[in-house]
Amino acid sequence: MPPRLTPSCFSVDLVLERCDLELEANGRDHHTASLCRERLVVRRGQPFRVTLRFQGRNYEASVDSLTFSVVTGPDPSNEAGTKARFPLSDAVEEGAWAASVVEKQDSALSLQLSTPANAPVGLYRLSLEASTGYQGSSFMLGHFTLLFNSWCPADAVYLNSEEERQEYVLTQQGFIYQGSAKFISSIPWNFGQFEDGILDICLTLLDLNPKFLKNASRDCSRRNSPVYVGRAVSAMVNCNDDQGVLLGRWDNNYGDGVSPMFWIGSVDILRRWKSCGCQRVKYGQCWVFAAVACTVLRCLGVPTRVVTNYNSAHDQNSNLLIEYFRNEYGEIQRDKSEMIWNFHCWVESWMTRPDLQPGYEGWQALDPTPQEKSEGTYCCGPVPVRAIREGDLSTKYDAPFVFAEVNADVVDWIRQDDGSVHKSVNHSLVVGLKISTKRVGRDEREDITHTYKYPEGSPEEREAFKRANHLNKLAEKEETGLAMRIRVSQSMSVGSDFDVFAYITNNTAEDHACRLLLCACTVSYNGILGPECGAKDLLNLSLEPFSEKSIPFRILYEKYCDCLTESNLIKVRGLLVEPATNNYLLAERDIYLENPEIKIRILGEPKQNRKLVAEVSLRNPLTVPLSGCVFTVEGAGLTEEQKAVEIPDPVEAGEEVKVRVDLLPLHVGRHKLVVNFESDKLKAVKGFRNIIIGPP
């Protein structure tokens, strides 16, 4: 039973004994049941119930006056919208703080409190002034947390689809897409926005953002806007210029932290940040930054999803052009900050944009990965996805940068020994492909490229390029009559040797005497090349008129095994040189090597209130033993936030390892078990299993 509330001054007439915040009913009505176990969490623009219990006698409307007060932030004020005082009234004004009677019984008074749909989100203190005649008493009723409300039509984050609200606000597990445009892989992720302590951590994150530290009153006032909150979250997920959550690193040296590939959920990251005094967590890369931002925004009530863009451009100077300077062997000659990332992840959040012209409501792109500064801060967005599709680069925030990520053009320059520079044709690299997110309600990929780009070659696409002044895309493409692509014959897995093919066509009536240079290098997903792991040089390649040739190129495990990054990517480059005309034709392909499958089997029939055992197994696909093997499991029904199971060394080539994980009883419904495997030679292998729990 809650403690008895004591008035600040004695009243003989109306004395409050206690206040019941109706946690169970409010949690159910506001879709916050998992947050309402010990505290009240409600969504704005939707009434919630409280019950007041008085000593001696109940409230009498003819003699008693009740006035409520709510405040949020360290310096609340009416002008800032962070303080409100309102009486108990039968006439409830829509869109304002209000209180009305629902039921009166014995010494209990059930009330309905209404909140504005544009109130700032955050932690509120609720108090009561009760007076009879000239006598009055004050009571502190408790605290509640107010969230954005996608169920409320008047809220800026309103979504009219219940299925989408379930997916983008309430779902705690999902998938993030990686790999390459030619081979898309999915990794399971536990967003865990309703797990213990996460809401408090999200509020702490807001209270540590630089704008709050500079002017707390103004910051709390502006938390009524999802545009403002989204921008603050985008800045605070990275730690580049504040006390943000994650430190990014891309050099494969993660010994003093956790490899970005090894995270399987946001919860551990956020808890580590809070428990270490809000010190940065090591390390993140784009999908980790995006996933943590998704967790924070969903927790605060903003509908959010993680998206992946393949062949994503990082354009620093906003000229919509990525230029590579190469030597005569096709090797890039200097480190570049402007690059094409194999894939790049950000988030989209659903909201209105009253600060922009009509039509720009809906999905907004936000990118918490620290790349370029926006208004002096490492953040990006929110920018309407529709503005990107229309080529409207004047739109707030950071439209040119996001537009370039999906539309930049790539030019390769070949510099010969004599200093002359020749432009090479590369039709194999198209920026902005297969933009992906998890499908609503299903464990499948949805392609949303059409929301960012009109169909290639369409009149609408040309109009968007004209609007964006994208002269590169509007120029006529050079055609040489020769074409080359890198092809693969089968899916490839870590530990195997495999063939790729340079497929060359001559669409002219002439013979062409050429040289073909093929090279394979390991590569990180952000385009940073590693060591060479294969090469082939054909000095005299004759291309007959109207002919096709397929040149095989074998890549050996013994060559790439020690330099393959955790991205599991190998870049194959082909350079076709015609010495007589100084023509260069470049083709590239990023090849993703599949990890072995983690098999997850549930032993016994999954029913409520019954213990479960999960059997997890993996077979070593390599020709060498593995050491330092560990399974890490995350999801519902675990005794700890993460459970690690170490495997004795060694695991021999071809050997299968099995472990059993005990799960606590789960409630009826759908749960996801996420498993990660790591060893000295196999990094960040991920698997998942849905568990459907039936009634007892």
N, C-alpha and C positions, 0 to 999 in steps of 0.2 A: 504494500500500500504506500502511495506517495506520502512524504512527510507533511505534517500539518502546517498550513501557511499562517503566519502571524502578521496581523496588521501593523503598519508602522505607527499608528496611533489608535487608541482604544475607542471602539464604537459599541454602544449598548444596543444598537438597533439591528444592524445587518453585519454579521461576521462570517467571513469566508472560512470554511474548514479546510477544503482542498479543491484543487482543479484537476479534472481528468482530461488529458489531451486526446483521449480516444485513439490511441496509436493503431490498434488493429483495424478499426473501421476506416480511419483516414488513410492508412497505408494501402488498404484495398482499393479505396475510391480514387486515390491519386497515383496508382501504379508505383508506389514506393514501399511496398510491404517489406522487402528485404532490407530497407534502410530504417524502418520504423520499429525495430525491436526494442530499443531503449530510448528513442528520441523521436520527435515529431518532424517529419519531412513531407512537405506538401508542394504542389505545383501552383504557380500563380494564375490568377484569373478563374479559379475554381474554388467554391466555398469548402471550408473544413469545419468539423464539429468539435466543440469542447463542452464539458459538463461541469458546472459550478455547484458545489455542495456547501450549503450554509449551516451554521450552528443555530439551533433554536427554531428559527422560522425561515421561510423561503422569501425570495424576492417578491415584492408587491409593486406593480407598475405605478399605482396611484401615489405611493409615498417614497419609493426608492429611485435613485438615479444611478445608472451604471455607465461609466465612460472608460473606453479602452485606449491603450497607447501601445504603439509598436515603434521600435527603433532598430536601426542597423548601422554598423560602422562605428568608428571611434569618435566621430564628431557629427552626430545626427542633426538634421535640420529639415524644417518643412519645405524650405526653398529648394533644397537638393533632392527632395523626394525620399529621404532616408529616415523620416520621422512622420508619424501620423497620429492624430487623436480623434476618436470618433465615438459617438454615444450609441447605446442600445436603442434601436429604432425599428418601427414597423416598415417605414419607407426606406427601402434599400436602394441607394443610388448605384446604377450599374457603372462599373469601371472605377470604383472608389473603394477605399477601406470602409467596411460596414459590419455591423453586428445585429442579428435579429434572433428572436426566440423561436425555437423549434418545438420544445415541449417543456412543461412545468409539472413537476410531480414531487409531492412531499417536500423535502428540503433540497431537491435537486433541480437545477435549471439548465436545460440543454440549449446550447446556442449554436448558431451558424455564423462563422466569420468569413467575410468575403475579402478577397485581395484584388487589386488592380492587375490587369493583364500586362501592364507595362511597369510593374514595380521592380526595383533592383533585386537581383537574386543575392542570396547570402544568408547569414545567420541573423535572426531577429530575436529581440527580447519583447515579450508580451506582458503587459501589466494592466491592472484594473484600479479604478477609483470608484468607490461605492459611497454614496452620501444619502442621508435621510435628513431632510430639513437643512439645518446649518452644520450638521455634523458629517464628517467624512473620514474614510479610511482608504489606504493604498495597499495593494497586494501585488506581489510579483507572481504571475501565473506560470511562467516557464519560458523556454526558448523553443523556437522552431526554425527550420531551414527552408527557405523558399527557392524553388527551382523554376527554370523555364518550363513551359507547358505546351507540347505539340498537340495535345488534345483540345486546346482552347482556341476557337476560331479568331479571337481577338489578339492572341499572342503572336509575336513576330516569327516564331518558329513553328507555327501551326502546319501540320500535315493532315490532309484529309483522308489518307489511307491508313486503316488500322493495321494492315499487314506491314506497311512501311514503318509505322510507329513502333511496332513490335521489333522489327529488324534493327532500325537505326537509333533507337533510344534504349530499348530493354534487353536486347540480345547481348550476352556477355562473352560469347565465343564466335569466332569467325575465321576467315581465311585472308591471307595476304599473298599477292601473286608476285613471283620472281622468275628466274630463268632467263629466257630470251624470247624475242617475238616469234621465233620459229619453234620454240619448245617452252611453253609456259608451264611453270611449276607452281604449286600452291603450298603454302605453309600454314598450319593451324595456329591460331593465336587466341590466348585467353585475355580478353580486354578487362574483365573482372570489375566493372565500374561499380558494382554494388557489394563488393567484398568488404570485410571489416576494415574500417579506418580509411578507406579510399576517399569518401566524401570529405572528411576532415582534411585530408592531404590536398585535395583539390581547392578547398577554401584557403588553406595555407599558401598554396601556389599563387592564388590571386592576391593575397595580402603581402606577398614578397615582390610583386612586379614593380618595376621602377616608378611607374605612374602613381601607384598607391603610396610608395615611400616618399614621393615628392609632394603629393597633395591627396591625402587619404579621403577627405570629404568629397572631392570632385570625382575620384576614382570610384568610390562606392556608389555615387549617384549615377555614374555612367554604366554601371553594371546592369542597368535595365535593358541595354542593347546587346543582342547577340553579336552584332558587328564588332562592338568594342571588346566584348569578352573573348570572342574568337581571335581577335588580333593580339590580345594580351596572352592567351594560351599559346599561340604560335610563337611568341617571343620567349615565353618562360619554359617551354619544353626543352629548348637548347640553353646552354649556360654561357654563351659567348660574351654577353655583355650584362649579365645579371646573375642572380642566385638560382639560375634555372636547373632543370633536372638532369639533363644528359650532356656528356662531353662526346663529341664526334671524333672518330678516328678511322682512317682508311688505309693504313700502311701495313696491316697484318701483324702488328706488334702489340698484343693485348695482354701481355704477361702480368701487368699490374692491375688488371681489371677483368671484365668478362667480355669475351668476343661478342660482337653484335650478332653473329650467327647463332649464338647459343641461347639467347633469350627466347622464351616461348610464351611470354605474357607480360603485361604491363604492371601487374600487382607487385611483383618482387622489386621492380625498378622503383616504383613510387614509394614503397615502404622503406627501401634502402635510403632513398633521398631524405625522407623524413627522419628516420632513426639516426642518421649520421649528421644531424644538425643542418639539414638542407644543403649539404655539400654535394657537388656534382657526382653523378654516377658514371662510371667508366664501363663500357663505351657504347655509343649508338651509331647507327647509320640510318639511311633515309626511312626504311620501313619501321625501324624501332622508334624514331622520332614521330612518324605518322601514327603508329599504333598507340603510343602514349597520349598523343593529342586527342585521338579518337576516344580513348578511355575517359579523359578529363571532360571533354565536351559532352559525351553521352551522360556522364555522371551528373553534370550540371543541367541536363535536360535538352541539349541542342542535338537534333538529329544529325548524325555524322557517319561517314563511311570512309574507309581507306581505298584509294585508287592507285593504280600502277600504270605508268606510261612507259612504253618500250621505245628504245632509241630516243632518249630524252636529251634535249640540248641544254647546255649551260652557257648562256650568252651573256657575257659581262658588259659589253658596250652597247647593247640594244640595237645593233645593226642587222639583226636577224640572220647573221651569217657566221658559220663556224669554219675557219680556215685552218687546214693542216699543211705544214711545210715538210716535205719528205726528201730524202736523198734518192739517188737513182735506183736504189734497191727497194724503195717504198717505205723505208723506215722513218718514223716521225723524228725530226731533228732536234726538237727542244721540248721541255716540259710545257704543258699548256694548262692554263686555268680554264680556258674555254674548251669544252670537250663534249662528246656525245656519251652520255651514260647508257649502259646496256639497258637498264631500267631505272626509274625513279618513282618513289612513292610520295604522295601527299594525302591530304584529306579533303573531302567536300562536306560542308555543313549547309543545312537547309534553313533559309531565313528570308525575310523581306529586306528590301534595301530602300528605305525611305529617303536616304541620302543621295539616291541616284534616280535617273529617269525611269518611268514605268516600264515594266517588261524585264527588269533585271533582278526580280525576285527569284527564289528557287535555290538551286545548288550553287554554292560559293566555294572556290578553291582556296585552301589555306595550306601553307607549306612551312612546317616548323624546322626543317633541316636548314642549318645555317649556311647559306650560299652567298647572298648579297644583302647589303643593308637596305632597309626600307624606312625612310624618314629617320635615318640615323640609328636604326635598331635592326638586329638580325631577326627579321620576321618576314612573312610574305602573305598577303591577302588580308581579308577575304576579297576575292575578285569574282564577279559573276561568270559562271561557265559560259553563259550565252554571249557575254561580251567578247570572250575569246573566239567563239565561233563566228561572230559578226566582224571580227577584226577591229573592234572599237578599243584602241589602245589608250584613250584618254580617261578610261574608267578607273576609279579607285578600287582596290589598291594593287599596284604592281602588275597591271595588265601586260605591259610589254615583255616582262620577264616570263610570265606564264605562256603568253602567245608564242614566244620563241621556243619554249620547251617542246611544243607540239608542232611547230611550223618552220623552224629555222632551216636554212639551206646549208649544204656542206660543199666546200670547194677544196680540192686537193691540188697542191702545187709540187711539182717534181723539180728539184734543183740538181743540175748536172755538175760534174767536176769543173767545167769551165765557167761556172757561175750563172749560166743561162737557166731560166725558169720556164717550165712548161705546165700548162693546166692539164690535169688528167680527168678523164670522164669516170664517174663512179655512180652508176645507177642502182647499185645494190644497197645503198644506205639511204633510207627514207626516215625522216624524223617524225616521231609521233605516231606510233603504231599500236594497235591492240590495247587501247586504254581500257583497263579492266577493274572490276570490283565484284564482290560477292553478290550473287543473285538473291533477291528477297525471299526468305523462307526456305531456301534450298542451298545445299553445299555444292553449288556450281558457280562457274564464272559467268559474268555478264559483260559483254563488250559495249562500252559507252563512248567509243570513239566519235560516233555521230553527234554527240552533244558538244564536242569540242571543235569538230571540223565538218564542213560540208563535203559531200562526195568529191573525190579527186576528179578534176576536169569539168566540174559542173559550173554553170554561170554564177551560182551563189558563192562558190569558192573563189572565183576570180573577183567578184565584187568585194568579198572579205579581204582579199590580198590588196586590192586597190585602196580600200579604206585604211588598211594598216600600212600603206605605202611600202609594200613588200616587193621591191623591184626585182629581187633575185628570182622569186617565184613567177613573176610576170614575164621574165625574159624567155625567149625561145631556147629550148634545150638543144645542145649540140649532139649531132648524130654522126658517128664515124662509119657505120656499116658493120662494125664488129661489136659483139656483145659477149659478156662473160658473167657467169654466176658460180658461186660455190654451192655444191650440192652434197647431201649426205644420203647414204643408202639405207640407214637403219637408225633406231634409237641407240644411243651410246651410254654406257654406264661407267662409273668410276672403277678402275682396275682393268679395263679392257683395252686392247689395241683396236683401232678402227680405221676405215678408209673414208676420205672425203674426195670430192671430184671437182676439178675446174672444168666447167661446161662452157665451151666457147663456140660461138656461131659466127660465120662469115656470110653476111647477107649481101655481098657485092659480087660482081662478075669478074673480080681480079684475084690473083694469088697474093697472099700476104706472108712475108718472111718475118717471123717474130721471135722474141725471146720471152719465155715465161718463167717468172720467179714466184715460187710458192713458199710461204713461211707460216709456221704456227707458233704462237706465244700464249702462255697463260695470261689471263687478264682478270682484273677485278671488275665488279659490276659497274663501277663508275668510270671505266675506260682506261685505267692505269695499267700499262702493259708490264708483264713480268718477263722472266727469261724465255729465250727461244727454246721450243721443244720439238722442232722439226723443220726441215728445209728441203727444197728441191729446186734445181735450176736447169731448165731446158734451153740451151743456147740456140738451137735451130729447130724452131717449130714452124712447119709449113701449113698454112691454112688455104685449102683449095676453095675455088668459087662456090658459093651457096652450099657450104659444108658445115658439119657439126663435129666437134671433137669433145671427148670426155677424158680428161687426164687424171689418173688416180694419184692420191697422195696419202701415204699411210702414216698414222700418228701412233707412237708406241707408248704404253704405260710407263716403261722404264725411263722414258725421256721426260714425261710430265709429272711423274708421281711426287717428286720432291719439291716441285715449284707450283703445283696447283693451289690456288687460293681457296678460301672457304666459299667463294662464289661458284666454284665448280665450272668455270668458264674457260674455254680456249678460243682465241681469235685466230681464224685462218684468213690469210691475206694472199691474194693473187694479183700480180702486176704483169700485164701484157705490154711489152715494149715493141714498137715497130721502128727500128733504128733508121730506116731510110727516110721516114717522114717525121721522126721525133714525136710520134703519137704514143700516148700512154693511156692504158685502160686499167682501172683499179676495181677490184671486187673484194669484199670482205664479208665474213660471216662469223657470228659468235655462236659457238657450239656449247650447249649445256650438257654436262655429264650427270646422268641420273644416279642418285644414291640408292643403296639397297633398301628394300622395303622393311619397315618395322611392322611386324604382325602383332595385333592385340586381340586376345581372346578373353571373353568373359566366362568364367567358370560358374555354373549354376544359373538358375533362372532369376533375372533381375526383378525383384519385387520390393515394395516399400517395407521398411523396418527389417530388412534382411541383409546381413553382411554379404559382401561380394569379394571375389578375388579376380584380379586381372592378370592374365599370363602374357608377358611381353617377350618377343623373341626377334632375333636378327641373325642373319648368316653372313659371315665375313666373306666378301666377294673378291678379296685381294689374293695375290699369290704369296703374300708374306703374313706373318703373325701380327696381331694387334696387341698393344699394351695400353694401360691407363684407361680402360673402358669403363664407362659409367652411363647408366640410364637415369634420366631425370623425368619425373612425372608431375604433371600439374593438372588440376581440375577439381570438380566437386567430389566429396567423399574421401578426401585425404586427411590424415591426422596432422600434417604439417602443410604450410603453404607450398612447399616443394619437397618432394621426397626423392632422394638420390640413392641409387643402388649400384654399388661398385662390383665389377666382375674381376675375378682373379686372373692374373696374367699367366701365360699368354692365351689369346684366342687364335687358334691355328687357322691357316688358310682353309676356307671352305667350311669351317666349324660353325655350328649354330649355337647361340647362347640364349638361355631362357631365364627369366626372373618372374617371381610372383609378387604382386602388390596388393595388400589388403585395403579394401575400400570400406569406409564407414557406411551405415545405412543411409540411403538417399530417399528424398521425397518423390512422389509420382511425377513423371515428366521426362524431358529429354536432357541428358547431360553429355558433356564432351570430355573425353580423357585425352590429354595432349602429352606425347612422349618424345623425349629428345635423347639421342645417343651421341657420345663423343669418345674418341680415342686418339692415339698419337697420329694415326694415318687416315682416319675418317672423322670429319668434323661436322657437327650440327646436322645429323640425320634426324628427320622429324617424321612423326606419325600421329594419327589420331583415330579415335573410335567413338562413335555415338553410343550412348547407353540409354535405352528406353526402359524406364522403371514403371512397372505395372502396380496395380493395387495389391494389398496383402491378401 
